[in-house]
Amino acid sequence: MDFSKLNIEFSNMQKTVSKYTEIVLKINNKIKENLKVISKYETKIKNTKGNFEKELSHLYITSLKNENKFLESIINNEEVSANEKKVL
């Protein structure tokens, strides 16, 4: 049995797993960043008197929540419905 081929395959598997782990970490960091921005804009909505600014902030919050939902579905390997793909 040729162990050099087995070693190469194992090395390739390790590289793939490490790349996947990096991607998952980046996605998790983006989700955390989005949650911070959502919190910031929710506070801004409470302190803002203008309806236009409130609506823009609400729209931005909704967009970030949808992005987080999509990113979490990627991590969890869930199917994304056609409607969600159109929104994103």
Secondary structure as GFF3:
##gff-version 3
##sequence-region A 1 88
A	DSSP	alpha_helix	3	47	.	.	.	ID=ss1
A	DSSP	alpha_helix	51	75	.	.	.	ID=ss2
A	DSSP	alpha_helix	82	87	.	.	.	ID=ss3
###
